[in-house]
Amino acid sequence: MSVVLVLNADCGPLQRVSLRHAIRMLFRQVAVVHEARPDATIGVYPIPTVVRLVSYVVTRWRHGRGPSWSRAGVLARDRGVCAYCGKAASTIDHVLPRSRGGRNEWSNTVAACHSCNNRKRDRTPAEARMPLRTIPSAPTWGSLAG
């Protein structure tokens, strides 16, 4: 199923929703089509790729802090690419292993493929001789939306 970007009334990005959810938003008239696929409709509605809310939604909380840590967030931040070899990632790895006091934080976790995660085990990247291709950092809301 397609994913549709939802913009606030001021055209700032808010989130991504399913096509079904976007059509429901159009039907309830809480959003309008901002961009659509050419010559494609669902009933009377053009198939949207971007919808804009009719009323502004206050998102002050998003500007004060970034998103909280999650496994899915780490995979999204790293675009599903292993931080060690560059292949497709399916797991996360702690740079400083949890057995040594490493925590679930943005700066301590990276996306990793299964083989690299097993190869590194409970060692640091330097001890395992597996240098990181990117330095982990906390993402912003905008970087996860894009």
Steps between C-alpha positions, in 0.01 A plus 500: 500500500622853423625744758372859502680795658286716729585871515382740767291800391824702472643232264743360759536119498318313776497128426442230242174306489354222287303582186188369673550737794559793262176428312315494834652839584378637167153353555477657848623828346785543749750503212522603137708356218828687465659270239347204318584235243400616154186343351441263793195513725324309774133585452482879486839551669830518312757257643705726727875487556490803734204635701482826697297543816224762492564614860842561652612239754733628773820293505707701746608178674676386184734800498611470864628143484575255228326166467547250781721197438352189341627205297285602205633855533862380485428299184321800346781742597761272340273438197513123561872483412755315715740742671786250461479349150232701313264208433132495592454523877242302693620544861649768719840487669625679810835674436586459870340161577223484756706246695752781559248764599395620153150645492216523251589847373525653155875557539564138606296303245536438128322286242685177422456192286466169680850375408680818612299511822602139578860560399537804726336320798558679832806699390548861401556573130872560567540167680315316223697690232173608342508878447170686475419651160292774668499657845167444679313813610153600611273573201263791461131464420564631150771244422273210598210638294704529180 
